[in-house]
Amino acid sequence: MLQIQDITYRIAGKTLLEGASARVPAGHKVGIVGKNGAGKSTLLKLITGELHCDEGSLQIRRKAKLGQVAQEAPGGATSLLDTVLEADHEMQALEKAAETETDPEKIADIHMRLADIEAHTAEARAASILSGLGFDGEAQRRPCSSFSGGWRMRVALACTLFTKPDLLLLDEPTNYLDLEGVMWLENFIKTYPYTIIIVSHDRDLLNSSVTAILHLDQQKLKLYTGNYDNFEKLRREQLAHRKAGIVKQEAAQKHLQSFIDRFKAKASKAKQAQSRVKMLERMGPLDSILEDKTFSFEFPNPKPLAPPLFTLDHAQVGYEAGKPILTRLNLRLDMDDRIALLGQNGNGKSTFAKLISGRLDIMDGAMKKSSKLDVGYFAQHQLDELNMDGTPLSHLKERMPNVPESRVRAKLGAFSFGSDKAMTRVEDLSGGEKARLLFALMSLNAPHILILDEPTNHLDVESREALIHAINGYEGAVIMISHDRHLIEACADRLWLVHDGTVNPYDGDMEDYKKLILQSRATSRKKTKKTDVVQKVKSENPELTSLRKQREKLEKKIKRLTTDIAKYDRALKNPKLYVHGDHKAAAALKKFTAEKLDMTLDLEEFELEWIEIEENIEVLKA
């Protein structure tokens, strides 16, 4: 499908590609990876012809249709569905010709071609893609101009996917998708019948959807078969082999040089010495390895607070009086909680995050929290609020007045800002470096809760791994909103679903949630199956149905109590509660013990009730 032959490309005196070659066979799904700034997006532009190589050539299979997402989001009064349908220019031209053509043979040819491109299913396919990207039937009928830029970029992606190009190029498509959209896109890529080349830092997508990895490193290209994990393993092995080879070559060169130095002045050994000189010359210079620079950072740990950090009791929150976005909020958060918020964009995840961070007040109900509670909040829009003329050092010095500069630099060093980067203008920092600066600023006071709203958008794969290690090493609570499934699975131990105007714990795992999303975004065929399930439930014994619902509710209560009791067990192991003469600690110990006892008694009661219901179900089934 694509042949890249010895290409070289330079820009502003910098060489991004030099003598790079690769071959992408038809039907392959290839992920392009490499450090930020290595030239991945540039390579896509070279493939499309938007840029031209200084040397070498790129050849795409003759007559292959190439597709990429438009840089500008569609707008205007045209509905989303019509916008996607109009993206297939050939189909539009054929349908227009069919209305005016009078020659019977040409009419037959037109209709045969329309059948070949499956024009009769076009509207259903367009609707299915839009649904997968988060647009319901009502939204698909609305004009593009009624949506924000991020949502319209999803429409641009839908247009490209709908045209089914032979070679589909995608450049960081998950940046403007929510987690639900990413899950759907993973499945779409996996089942796409043609060739895809995708630039992405989403490890989960690169593991689940691609069949090969094209690595751009040191201005060269190398294709690895398999997913990202396989690429990473092979690359580590190759680096180890290269290191071993260099060590061996270095030892041989030292041995030869030692012989030459010892015997070059002796006439009896001159011939052998000269022979060693030639051998040394043939060996050539030592190979070099430019290993990827790895970095890490860490969030400062907070001082412990007694649980819970906060509780919500029938709380409501919104932006206008009388118009709450979220209601019926009955939740609590403890120091050791790692929560991932699930739910489509627009359901209220960011609204909930603003409530917890103190940027929004509750409209009704109650919210109780410690007076000492400090919250760190990260959101993408804060990148635009940084002073572009300032430096990382000036940003922290502003927050740390009267603190010696050495301590300020030490804080920056904890987030991998060395002396050079500390004095770099923010405008000249990469997206990932700006994000790290925000991490440093938001965690400066060692907050008890970190709220991370899409923290990975500007981070490459290695930076995302560093963030995972930082979160897992942090001793406070974390609430995260992310479309990066790998981040959620590596860091979150509980899932909360923002849906239908409220927030509730979600009992399944991420695989369960993926299945739920794919089912909910399916087309009429899946809706028919849902109707069949409803009919089956209606025909079932009503008493049996009622008992099963009761059992399900009890199982959720038992699971929640078991989790809470485990937390109290951990809290009761704190030696500070048992300090002799500390009346405050004694009161806390008494309170924790009583609360744990109440929960244990409730758990025993629910378990007995569950056994009774289970026995009744078995009797009815028999």
C-alpha positions as CSV (number, residue, x, y, z in Angstrom):
1,M,0.0,0.0,0.0
2,L,2.8,2.4,0.9
3,Q,6.5,2.4,0.1
4,I,8.8,4.9,1.8
5,Q,12.2,4.8,0.1
6,D,15.3,6.6,1.6
7,I,13.5,9.9,2.4
8,T,15.1,12.9,3.9
9,Y,13.3,15.9,5.2
10,R,14.7,19.1,6.8
11,I,12.9,22.1,8.3
12,A,14.4,25.3,9.6
13,G,17.9,23.7,9.6
14,K,16.7,20.6,11.6
15,T,16.8,17.2,10.0
16,L,13.7,15.2,11.0
17,L,14.1,12.3,8.6
18,E,17.4,11.1,6.9
19,G,17.5,8.1,4.6
20,A,14.4,6.7,6.2
21,S,12.7,3.7,4.6
22,A,9.6,1.5,5.4
23,R,7.0,-0.5,3.7
24,V,3.3,-0.7,4.9
25,P,1.5,-3.7,3.3
26,A,-2.2,-3.3,2.3
27,G,-4.7,-4.1,5.1
28,H,-2.3,-3.4,7.9
29,K,-3.2,-1.1,10.9
30,V,0.0,0.7,11.7
31,G,0.7,2.9,14.7
32,I,3.4,5.5,14.4
33,V,5.3,6.2,17.6
34,G,8.2,8.3,18.7
35,K,9.2,11.1,21.0
36,N,7.3,14.4,20.8
37,G,9.0,16.5,18.1
38,A,10.5,13.5,16.3
39,G,8.4,14.2,13.2
40,K,5.4,11.9,13.3
41,S,2.8,14.4,12.1
42,T,5.4,15.6,9.5
43,L,5.6,12.1,8.1
44,L,1.8,12.0,7.7
45,K,2.0,15.3,5.8
46,L,4.7,13.8,3.5
47,I,2.4,10.8,2.8
48,T,-0.5,13.1,1.9
49,G,1.7,15.3,-0.3
50,E,1.1,18.4,1.8
51,L,4.9,18.4,2.3
52,H,7.6,17.2,-0.1
53,C,10.8,15.2,0.6
54,D,14.2,16.8,0.1
55,E,15.4,13.4,-1.0
56,G,13.9,9.9,-1.6
57,S,10.4,9.0,-2.5
58,L,7.0,7.9,-1.2
59,Q,4.7,5.8,-3.3
60,I,1.1,4.9,-2.6
61,R,-0.6,2.1,-4.5
62,R,-2.0,3.3,-7.8
63,K,-5.7,4.5,-7.6
64,A,-5.8,4.0,-3.9
65,K,-8.2,6.5,-2.1
66,L,-6.5,8.4,0.7
67,G,-8.4,9.9,3.6
68,Q,-7.5,12.2,6.5
69,V,-9.4,14.3,9.0
70,A,-9.9,17.9,7.9
71,Q,-8.0,20.4,10.0
72,E,-11.0,22.7,10.1
73,A,-14.2,21.5,11.8
74,P,-17.4,21.6,9.6
75,G,-19.9,24.4,10.4
76,G,-23.0,26.0,8.9
77,A,-26.7,25.1,8.9
78,T,-26.3,21.6,7.5
79,S,-27.3,18.8,9.8
80,L,-24.6,16.4,11.2
81,L,-26.1,13.5,9.2
82,D,-26.2,15.4,5.9
83,T,-22.7,16.7,6.5
84,V,-21.3,13.2,6.8
85,L,-23.3,11.9,3.8
86,E,-22.0,14.8,1.7
87,A,-18.4,13.8,2.5
88,D,-18.7,11.0,0.0
89,H,-18.3,13.1,-3.1
90,E,-18.5,10.2,-5.5
91,M,-21.8,9.1,-4.1
92,Q,-23.2,12.6,-4.2
93,A,-22.1,13.0,-7.9
94,L,-23.6,9.7,-8.9
95,E,-26.9,10.4,-7.2
96,K,-27.1,13.8,-8.9
97,A,-26.2,12.3,-12.2
98,A,-28.9,9.6,-11.8
99,E,-31.5,12.3,-11.5
100,T,-30.6,14.0,-14.8
101,E,-29.2,11.2,-17.0
102,T,-31.4,10.0,-19.9
103,D,-29.1,7.4,-21.6
104,P,-30.3,3.9,-20.4
105,E,-26.8,2.4,-20.5
106,K,-25.3,5.3,-18.5
107,I,-28.2,5.0,-16.0
108,A,-27.4,1.3,-15.6
109,D,-23.7,2.0,-15.0
110,I,-24.6,4.7,-12.4
111,H,-26.8,2.4,-10.5
112,M,-24.3,-0.5,-10.6
113,R,-21.6,1.8,-9.2
114,L,-24.0,3.1,-6.5
115,A,-24.7,-0.6,-5.6
116,D,-20.9,-1.3,-5.5
117,I,-20.3,1.5,-3.0
118,E,-23.4,0.5,-0.9
119,A,-25.2,3.8,-1.4
120,H,-28.4,2.1,-0.2
121,T,-26.9,1.7,3.3
122,A,-25.2,5.1,3.4
123,E,-27.6,6.9,5.8
124,A,-27.6,3.9,8.2
125,R,-23.7,3.8,8.1
126,A,-23.4,7.5,8.7
127,A,-25.9,7.4,11.6
128,S,-24.0,4.4,13.1
129,I,-20.6,6.3,13.0
130,L,-22.1,9.4,14.5
131,S,-23.8,7.4,17.2
132,G,-20.5,5.7,17.9
133,L,-18.8,9.1,18.3
134,G,-21.5,10.2,20.8
135,F,-24.3,11.8,18.8
136,D,-27.8,10.5,19.4
137,G,-30.6,10.6,16.8
138,E,-31.8,14.1,17.9
139,A,-28.2,15.5,17.8
140,Q,-27.6,14.1,14.3
141,R,-30.5,16.3,13.0
142,R,-29.1,19.5,14.5
143,P,-27.0,21.9,12.4
144,C,-23.2,21.7,12.8
145,S,-23.1,25.4,13.9
146,S,-25.0,24.5,17.1
147,F,-22.0,22.4,18.5
148,S,-18.7,23.5,20.0
149,G,-15.4,23.1,18.2
150,G,-14.5,19.9,19.9
151,W,-17.8,18.2,19.0
152,R,-17.5,19.5,15.4
153,M,-14.1,17.9,15.1
154,R,-15.8,14.6,15.9
155,V,-18.0,15.3,12.9
156,A,-14.9,15.8,10.8
157,L,-13.6,12.4,12.0
158,A,-17.0,10.9,11.2
159,C,-16.8,12.3,7.6
160,T,-13.4,10.7,7.1
161,L,-14.4,7.3,8.5
162,F,-17.6,7.3,6.4
163,T,-15.8,7.6,3.1
164,K,-13.9,4.3,3.8
165,P,-10.6,5.3,2.1
166,D,-8.1,2.6,1.1
167,L,-5.5,4.4,3.2
168,L,-6.8,6.1,6.3
169,L,-4.5,8.5,8.1
170,L,-5.3,9.6,11.7
171,D,-3.3,12.1,13.7
172,E,-4.1,11.8,17.5
173,P,-7.8,11.2,16.9
174,T,-8.5,10.5,20.5
175,N,-7.5,14.1,21.6
176,Y,-11.1,15.3,21.0
177,L,-12.9,12.2,22.1
178,D,-14.2,11.1,25.5
179,L,-13.4,7.6,26.9
180,E,-16.6,6.3,25.4
181,G,-15.7,7.6,21.9
182,V,-12.2,6.1,22.2
183,M,-13.6,2.7,23.1
184,W,-15.9,2.8,20.0
185,L,-13.0,4.0,17.8
186,E,-10.7,1.1,19.0
187,N,-13.4,-1.3,17.8
188,F,-13.9,0.5,14.5
189,I,-10.1,0.5,13.7
190,K,-9.8,-3.2,14.7
191,T,-12.6,-4.2,12.2
192,Y,-11.8,-1.7,9.4
193,P,-11.2,-3.7,6.2
194,Y,-8.5,-1.4,4.7
195,T,-5.1,0.1,5.7
196,I,-4.8,2.6,8.6
197,I,-1.8,4.6,9.7
198,I,-2.4,6.3,13.0
199,V,-0.3,8.6,15.2
200,S,-1.3,8.1,18.8
201,H,0.1,8.2,22.3
202,D,-2.9,6.1,23.6
203,R,-1.2,2.9,24.7
204,D,-4.5,1.0,25.0
205,L,-5.5,1.9,21.4
206,L,-2.1,0.9,20.2
207,N,-2.4,-2.4,22.0
208,S,-5.9,-3.4,21.0
209,S,-6.3,-2.1,17.5
210,V,-3.0,-2.0,15.5
211,T,-1.1,-4.9,13.9
212,A,2.3,-3.2,13.6
213,I,4.3,-0.3,15.1
214,L,6.3,2.1,12.9
215,H,9.0,3.6,15.2
216,L,10.4,7.0,14.2
217,D,13.7,7.4,16.1
218,Q,17.0,9.1,15.3
219,Q,15.6,10.2,11.9
220,K,15.0,6.6,10.9
221,L,12.0,4.4,10.5
222,K,11.6,0.8,11.6
223,L,8.5,-1.4,11.4
224,Y,7.7,-3.9,14.2
225,T,5.1,-6.5,13.8
226,G,2.5,-6.7,16.6
227,N,1.1,-4.2,19.1
228,Y,2.8,-1.6,21.3
229,D,3.7,-4.0,24.2
230,N,5.3,-6.3,21.7
231,F,7.3,-3.4,20.1
232,E,8.4,-2.2,23.6
233,K,9.7,-5.7,24.5
234,L,11.5,-6.1,21.2
235,R,13.1,-2.7,21.4
236,R,14.4,-3.3,24.9
237,E,15.9,-6.6,23.7
238,Q,17.6,-4.9,20.7
239,L,19.0,-2.2,22.8
240,A,20.5,-4.8,25.2
241,H,22.1,-6.7,22.2
242,R,23.5,-3.4,20.9
243,K,25.0,-2.5,24.2
244,A,26.6,-6.0,24.5
245,G,28.0,-5.6,21.0
246,I,29.5,-2.2,21.8
247,V,31.1,-3.5,25.0
248,K,32.6,-6.4,23.0
249,Q,33.9,-4.2,20.2
250,E,35.4,-1.7,22.7
251,A,37.3,-4.5,24.5
252,A,38.7,-5.8,21.1
253,Q,39.8,-2.3,20.1
254,K,41.6,-1.8,23.5
255,H,43.4,-5.1,23.1
256,L,44.6,-4.2,19.6
257,Q,45.6,-0.7,20.6
258,S,47.5,-2.2,23.6
259,F,49.5,-4.5,21.2
260,I,50.3,-1.6,18.8
261,D,51.5,0.6,21.6
262,R,53.7,-2.1,23.1
263,F,55.4,-3.4,19.9
264,K,55.2,-0.6,17.2
265,A,58.8,0.5,18.0
266,K,60.3,-3.1,17.9
267,A,61.7,-4.2,14.5
268,S,60.9,-7.9,15.2
269,K,57.2,-7.0,15.9
270,A,56.7,-4.2,13.4
271,K,54.9,-6.3,10.8
272,Q,52.5,-7.7,13.4
273,A,51.9,-4.2,14.8
274,Q,51.2,-2.8,11.3
275,S,48.7,-5.7,10.8
276,R,46.9,-4.8,14.0
277,V,46.7,-1.1,12.9
278,K,44.9,-2.2,9.7
279,M,42.5,-4.5,11.7
280,L,41.7,-1.5,14.0
281,E,41.0,0.7,11.0
282,R,38.7,-1.9,9.5
283,M,36.7,-2.1,12.8
284,G,35.7,1.5,12.3
285,P,34.3,3.8,15.0
286,L,32.3,2.5,17.9
287,D,28.6,2.4,17.4
288,S,26.6,4.7,19.6
289,I,23.3,4.4,21.3
290,L,21.1,7.4,21.9
291,E,18.8,6.0,24.5
292,D,15.4,7.6,25.1
293,K,15.7,10.0,27.9
294,T,13.4,8.9,30.6
295,F,12.1,11.2,33.3
296,S,9.9,10.9,36.3
297,F,8.1,13.2,38.7
298,E,6.2,12.9,41.9
299,F,3.4,14.6,43.7
300,P,4.1,15.8,47.3
301,N,2.3,13.7,49.9
302,P,-0.3,15.5,52.1
303,K,-0.7,15.4,55.8
304,P,-3.3,12.7,56.7
305,L,-6.8,13.7,57.5
306,A,-9.5,11.7,59.4
307,P,-11.9,10.0,57.0
308,P,-14.1,11.0,55.2
309,L,-12.5,13.8,53.2
310,F,-16.0,14.8,52.1
311,T,-19.5,13.5,52.0
312,L,-22.4,14.5,49.8
313,D,-26.0,14.1,51.1
314,H,-28.8,14.6,48.5
315,A,-26.7,17.3,47.0
316,Q,-27.5,19.2,43.8
317,V,-25.1,21.3,41.7
318,G,-25.4,23.4,38.5
319,Y,-24.6,26.8,37.0
320,E,-28.0,28.5,37.1
321,A,-30.4,28.9,40.0
322,G,-33.2,26.3,39.7
323,K,-31.4,24.4,36.9
324,P,-29.2,21.7,38.5
325,I,-26.9,19.6,36.2
326,L,-26.5,16.9,38.8
327,T,-28.9,15.8,41.6
328,R,-29.3,13.0,44.1
329,L,-25.6,13.0,45.0
330,N,-24.9,10.7,47.9
331,L,-21.2,10.0,48.0
332,R,-18.1,10.0,50.2
333,L,-14.4,10.1,49.5
334,D,-11.5,8.9,51.7
335,M,-7.7,9.5,51.6
336,D,-6.9,6.2,49.9
337,D,-9.6,6.4,47.2
338,R,-8.7,6.4,43.5
339,I,-11.8,7.3,41.6
340,A,-12.3,7.4,37.8
341,L,-15.4,9.3,36.6
342,L,-17.0,7.6,33.6
343,G,-19.7,9.0,31.4
344,Q,-20.1,10.8,28.0
345,N,-19.0,14.4,27.6
346,G,-21.8,16.7,28.5
347,N,-23.1,14.4,31.3
348,G,-21.6,16.5,34.0
349,K,-18.1,15.0,34.8
350,S,-16.4,18.4,34.8
351,T,-19.3,19.9,36.8
352,F,-18.8,17.3,39.5
353,A,-15.0,18.0,39.5
354,K,-15.7,21.8,39.9
355,L,-18.0,21.0,42.9
356,I,-15.3,19.0,44.7
357,S,-12.6,21.5,43.9
358,G,-14.7,24.4,45.3
359,R,-15.3,26.2,42.0
360,L,-19.0,25.5,42.3
361,D,-21.3,25.6,45.3
362,I,-24.1,23.1,46.0
363,M,-27.5,24.3,45.1
364,D,-29.3,22.0,47.6
365,G,-28.6,19.2,50.0
366,A,-25.4,19.0,52.1
367,M,-21.7,18.8,51.5
368,K,-19.5,18.1,54.6
369,K,-15.7,18.4,54.4
370,S,-12.7,18.9,56.6
371,S,-11.8,22.6,57.3
372,K,-8.2,21.6,56.5
373,L,-9.0,20.0,53.2
374,D,-6.9,21.2,50.3
375,V,-7.7,20.3,46.7
376,G,-5.4,20.4,43.7
377,Y,-7.2,20.8,40.3
378,F,-5.8,20.2,36.8
379,A,-7.9,21.1,33.7
380,Q,-6.9,21.5,30.1
381,H,-8.1,25.1,29.9
382,Q,-5.5,26.1,32.5
383,L,-2.8,25.6,29.8
384,D,-4.1,28.8,28.1
385,E,-4.0,30.7,31.5
386,L,-0.2,30.3,31.8
387,N,1.9,33.4,31.2
388,M,3.5,32.7,27.9
389,D,6.2,35.2,28.5
390,G,7.1,33.8,31.9
391,T,9.2,30.7,32.7
392,P,8.6,27.7,34.9
393,L,10.8,29.4,37.5
394,S,8.9,32.7,37.5
395,H,5.6,30.8,37.8
396,L,6.7,29.0,40.9
397,K,8.5,32.0,42.5
398,E,5.2,33.9,42.2
399,R,3.5,31.2,44.2
400,M,6.4,30.8,46.6
401,P,7.3,34.4,47.8
402,N,10.2,34.8,50.2
403,V,11.4,31.3,49.5
404,P,15.1,30.9,48.5
405,E,15.5,30.2,44.8
406,S,17.3,27.0,45.5
407,R,14.2,25.5,47.0
408,V,12.0,26.8,44.2
409,R,14.4,25.1,41.7
410,A,14.2,21.9,43.8
411,K,10.4,21.9,43.4
412,L,10.8,22.2,39.7
413,G,13.4,19.5,39.7
414,A,10.9,17.1,41.2
415,F,8.9,17.5,38.0
416,S,12.0,17.1,35.7
417,F,12.6,20.7,35.0
418,G,16.4,21.0,34.9
419,S,18.3,24.3,35.0
420,D,17.8,24.9,31.2
421,K,14.1,24.2,31.1
422,A,13.4,26.2,34.3
423,M,14.5,29.3,32.4
424,T,12.7,28.5,29.1
425,R,9.8,30.8,28.1
426,V,6.5,29.0,28.6
427,E,5.6,29.8,24.9
428,D,8.6,27.7,23.9
429,L,7.7,24.7,26.0
430,S,6.1,21.6,24.5
431,G,2.5,20.7,25.4
432,G,3.8,17.9,27.7
433,E,6.2,20.3,29.5
434,K,3.4,22.8,30.0
435,A,1.2,20.0,31.5
436,R,4.0,19.1,33.9
437,L,4.3,22.8,34.9
438,L,0.6,22.7,35.8
439,F,1.1,19.5,37.7
440,A,3.8,21.3,39.7
441,L,1.7,24.4,40.4
442,M,-1.5,22.5,41.4
443,S,0.3,20.2,43.8
444,L,2.5,22.9,45.3
445,N,0.7,22.8,48.7
446,A,0.6,19.0,48.9
447,P,-3.2,18.8,48.5
448,H,-5.3,16.0,50.0
449,I,-7.2,15.4,46.7
450,L,-5.9,15.6,43.2
451,I,-8.6,16.2,40.5
452,L,-7.2,15.4,37.1
453,D,-9.4,16.4,34.2
454,E,-8.0,14.9,30.9
455,P,-4.3,15.1,32.1
456,T,-2.8,13.1,29.3
457,N,-3.9,15.1,26.2
458,H,-0.4,16.5,25.6
459,L,1.7,13.7,27.0
460,D,3.5,11.1,25.0
461,V,3.5,7.4,26.0
462,E,6.6,7.7,28.3
463,S,5.2,10.8,30.0
464,R,1.9,9.0,30.6
465,E,3.8,6.2,32.3
466,A,5.6,8.8,34.5
467,L,2.2,10.2,35.4
468,I,0.9,6.7,36.3
469,H,3.9,6.2,38.7
470,A,3.3,9.7,40.2
471,I,-0.3,9.0,40.9
472,N,0.4,5.5,42.3
473,G,3.1,6.9,44.6
474,Y,0.8,9.7,45.9
475,E,-0.8,9.1,49.3
476,G,-3.9,11.4,48.9
477,A,-7.2,10.8,47.1
478,V,-7.4,11.1,43.3
479,I,-10.4,11.8,41.1
480,M,-9.6,11.5,37.4
481,I,-11.5,12.2,34.2
482,S,-9.6,10.7,31.2
483,H,-10.1,9.1,27.8
484,D,-6.9,7.1,28.4
485,R,-8.1,3.6,29.5
486,H,-4.6,2.5,30.4
487,L,-4.3,5.3,32.9
488,I,-7.7,4.4,34.5
489,E,-6.9,0.7,34.7
490,A,-3.4,1.4,36.1
491,C,-4.5,3.9,38.8
492,A,-8.2,3.7,39.6
493,D,-9.6,1.3,42.2
494,R,-13.2,2.5,42.0
495,L,-15.4,3.7,39.1
496,W,-18.2,6.3,39.4
497,L,-20.6,6.7,36.5
498,V,-22.0,10.1,35.7
499,H,-25.3,9.4,34.0
500,D,-28.9,10.5,34.0
501,G,-28.2,13.6,36.0
502,T,-26.4,12.0,38.9
503,V,-23.3,10.2,40.0
504,N,-23.3,6.6,41.3
505,P,-20.7,3.9,41.9
506,Y,-20.2,1.5,38.9
507,D,-19.8,-2.1,40.0
508,G,-18.3,-3.4,36.8
509,D,-14.7,-3.1,35.4
510,M,-13.5,-1.2,32.3
511,E,-14.2,-4.2,30.1
512,D,-17.8,-4.4,31.3
513,Y,-18.1,-0.6,30.7
514,K,-16.7,-1.0,27.1
515,K,-19.3,-3.7,26.4
516,L,-22.0,-1.4,27.8
517,I,-20.9,1.5,25.6
518,L,-20.7,-0.5,22.4
519,Q,-24.1,-1.9,23.1
520,S,-25.7,1.5,23.9
521,R,-24.2,3.0,20.7
522,A,-25.3,0.2,18.4
523,T,-27.8,0.5,15.5
524,S,-31.3,-0.9,15.0
525,R,-30.2,-4.5,15.0
526,K,-29.0,-4.2,18.6
527,K,-32.2,-2.3,19.5
528,T,-34.2,-5.2,18.3
529,K,-32.3,-7.5,20.6
530,K,-33.0,-5.2,23.4
531,T,-36.7,-5.4,22.7
532,D,-36.5,-9.2,22.8
533,V,-34.8,-9.0,26.2
534,V,-37.6,-6.8,27.5
535,Q,-40.3,-9.2,26.2
536,K,-38.5,-12.1,27.9
537,V,-38.5,-10.2,31.2
538,K,-42.2,-9.4,30.8
539,S,-43.0,-13.1,30.3
540,E,-41.1,-14.2,33.3
541,N,-42.7,-15.0,36.7
542,P,-43.2,-11.6,38.4
543,E,-42.4,-13.0,41.8
544,L,-39.1,-14.4,40.5
545,T,-38.2,-11.1,38.8
546,S,-38.9,-9.2,42.1
547,L,-36.7,-11.6,44.1
548,R,-33.8,-11.2,41.6
549,K,-34.0,-7.4,41.9
550,Q,-34.0,-7.7,45.7
551,R,-30.9,-10.0,45.5
552,E,-29.1,-7.6,43.1
553,K,-29.7,-4.7,45.5
554,L,-28.4,-6.7,48.5
555,E,-25.3,-7.8,46.6
556,K,-24.5,-4.1,46.0
557,K,-25.0,-3.3,49.7
558,I,-22.8,-6.2,50.7
559,K,-20.0,-5.2,48.4
560,R,-20.1,-1.6,49.6
561,L,-20.1,-2.6,53.3
562,T,-17.2,-5.1,52.7
563,T,-15.2,-2.3,51.1
564,D,-16.0,0.2,53.9
565,I,-15.2,-2.3,56.7
566,A,-11.8,-2.9,55.1
567,K,-11.1,0.8,55.1
568,Y,-12.0,1.0,58.8
569,D,-9.7,-2.0,59.5
570,R,-6.8,-0.1,57.8
571,A,-7.6,3.1,59.8
572,L,-7.7,1.2,63.1
573,K,-4.2,0.0,62.5
574,N,-2.9,3.6,62.8
575,P,-0.6,3.7,65.9
576,K,-1.5,7.3,66.5
577,L,-5.0,6.2,67.7
578,Y,-3.4,4.3,70.6
579,V,-1.2,7.0,72.1
580,H,-1.7,6.9,75.9
581,G,-3.2,10.1,77.3
582,D,-4.2,11.5,73.9
583,H,-7.9,12.2,74.5
584,K,-8.6,13.2,70.9
585,A,-7.1,9.9,69.6
586,A,-9.1,8.0,72.2
587,A,-12.3,9.6,71.0
588,A,-11.5,8.9,67.4
589,L,-10.7,5.2,68.3
590,K,-14.1,4.9,70.1
591,K,-15.9,6.5,67.1
592,F,-14.2,4.3,64.5
593,T,-14.8,1.1,66.5
594,A,-18.5,1.9,67.0
595,E,-19.0,2.7,63.3
596,K,-17.2,-0.5,62.2
597,L,-19.4,-2.5,64.6
598,D,-22.6,-1.0,63.2
599,M,-21.5,-1.9,59.7
600,T,-20.5,-5.4,60.6
601,L,-23.9,-6.0,62.1
602,D,-25.6,-4.6,59.0
603,L,-23.4,-6.9,56.8
604,E,-24.4,-10.0,58.8
605,E,-28.1,-9.0,58.5
606,F,-27.8,-8.5,54.7
607,E,-26.0,-11.8,54.2
608,L,-28.7,-13.7,56.0
609,E,-31.3,-11.9,54.0
610,W,-29.4,-12.8,50.8
611,I,-29.3,-16.5,51.7
612,E,-33.1,-16.5,52.3
613,I,-33.8,-14.8,49.0
614,E,-31.4,-17.2,47.1
615,E,-33.3,-20.2,48.6
616,N,-36.7,-18.8,47.5
617,I,-35.4,-18.2,44.0
618,E,-34.2,-21.8,43.7
619,V,-37.6,-23.0,44.9
620,L,-39.5,-20.9,42.3
621,K,-37.1,-21.9,39.5
622,A,-37.6,-25.6,40.4
